[in-house]
């Protein structure tokens, strides 16, 4: 057989089965054609595989042992440099405003009294 994918081989065989079925006047549908083609192709592949000499079974090789490595050396410690900070800026000077003179109001305040019922 060729190196075509299995589905392509089955599709080609299914078309051949369809053509043969139509010429012969046999009832059927695409699903039965596909099933028959699938069966024929897989049987043919099994026969070809049975005729091939089997490759000698190879024992899986055990994973290689890791080599003994020296532990990584710690990085030298770097002491942080002392930072010199500038003093914060002084707040701006705000001079108080002189209080405005309070003038007496010519309007008299009238307080309403509630009427009390007896």
C-alpha positions as CSV (number, residue, x, y, z in Angstrom):
1,X,0.0,0.0,0.0
2,X,1.0,3.6,-0.2
3,X,1.9,6.1,2.5
4,X,-1.5,7.8,2.3
5,X,-3.4,8.3,5.5
6,X,-5.8,5.5,6.5
7,X,-8.9,7.7,6.1
8,X,-7.9,8.6,2.5
9,X,-7.3,4.9,1.6
10,X,-10.8,4.0,3.0
11,X,-12.4,6.9,1.2
12,X,-10.9,5.7,-2.2
13,X,-12.1,2.1,-1.5
14,X,-15.5,3.3,-0.4
15,X,-15.9,5.1,-3.8
16,X,-14.9,1.9,-5.6
17,X,-17.5,0.0,-3.5
18,X,-20.1,2.6,-4.4
19,X,-19.5,2.4,-8.1
20,X,-19.6,-1.4,-8.1
21,X,-22.9,-1.4,-6.1
22,X,-24.6,1.1,-8.4
23,X,-23.5,-0.8,-11.6
24,X,-24.8,-4.0,-10.0
25,X,-28.1,-2.4,-8.8
26,X,-27.5,-3.5,-5.2
27,X,-29.3,-1.4,-2.6
28,X,-27.2,0.4,-0.1
29,X,-26.0,3.8,1.1
30,X,-22.8,5.7,1.8
31,X,-22.5,4.4,5.3
32,X,-22.6,0.7,4.2
33,X,-20.1,1.5,1.5
34,X,-17.8,3.1,4.0
35,X,-18.1,0.3,6.5
36,X,-17.3,-2.3,3.8
37,X,-14.3,-0.3,2.6
38,X,-13.0,0.1,6.1
39,X,-13.2,-3.6,6.7
40,X,-11.4,-4.4,3.4
41,X,-8.6,-1.9,3.9
42,X,-7.9,-2.9,7.5
43,X,-7.8,-6.6,6.6
44,X,-5.4,-5.8,3.7
45,X,-3.2,-3.8,6.0
46,X,-3.1,-6.7,8.6
47,X,-2.1,-9.2,5.9
48,X,0.8,-6.9,4.8
49,X,1.9,-6.4,8.4
50,X,1.8,-10.2,9.0
51,X,4.2,-10.8,6.1
52,X,6.8,-8.3,7.3
53,X,9.6,-9.5,9.5
54,X,9.3,-8.1,13.0
55,X,12.0,-5.8,14.2
56,X,13.9,-7.3,17.1
57,X,12.5,-6.1,20.4
58,X,15.0,-3.8,22.0
59,X,15.2,-3.4,25.7
60,X,14.5,0.1,26.9
61,X,17.7,1.6,28.1
62,X,17.7,2.8,31.6
63,X,17.9,6.5,32.2
64,X,21.5,7.7,32.6
65,X,22.6,8.3,36.1
66,X,23.1,12.0,36.8
67,X,26.7,12.9,37.3
68,X,27.8,14.0,40.7
69,X,28.0,17.8,40.5
70,X,29.3,20.2,43.0
71,X,26.7,22.2,44.7
72,X,26.5,25.7,43.4
73,X,28.5,28.3,45.2
74,X,26.5,31.0,47.0
75,X,26.8,34.4,45.4
76,X,28.9,36.8,47.5
77,X,26.9,39.0,49.7
78,X,27.0,42.6,48.7
79,X,26.4,45.1,51.5
80,X,24.1,47.9,50.6
81,X,25.6,51.3,50.5
82,X,24.3,53.8,53.0
83,X,22.1,56.2,51.3
84,X,22.3,59.9,52.1
85,X,18.9,61.4,52.1
86,X,18.4,65.1,51.7
87,X,16.2,66.7,54.3
88,X,12.7,67.4,53.2
89,X,12.0,70.8,51.9
90,X,10.7,73.3,54.4
91,X,7.0,74.2,54.1
92,X,6.3,77.6,52.6
93,X,5.8,80.4,55.1
94,X,2.3,81.7,55.3
95,X,1.7,85.0,56.9
96,X,-1.6,85.4,58.6
97,X,-4.0,88.0,57.2
98,X,-5.1,90.7,59.6
99,X,-8.7,90.2,60.7
100,X,-11.2,92.5,59.1
101,X,-13.0,94.9,61.5
102,X,-16.5,93.7,62.4
103,X,-19.0,96.5,62.0
104,X,-22.3,96.4,63.9
105,X,-25.2,95.4,61.8
106,X,-28.1,97.9,61.5
107,X,-30.6,95.1,61.2
108,X,-32.3,94.0,64.3
109,X,-33.0,90.3,64.9
110,X,-36.6,89.5,65.8
111,X,-37.4,86.3,67.5
112,X,-40.9,85.0,67.0
113,X,-42.6,83.6,70.1
114,X,-45.0,80.7,69.9
115,X,-48.5,81.3,71.0
116,X,-49.4,79.1,73.9
117,X,-53.0,78.0,74.3
118,X,-54.6,78.0,77.7
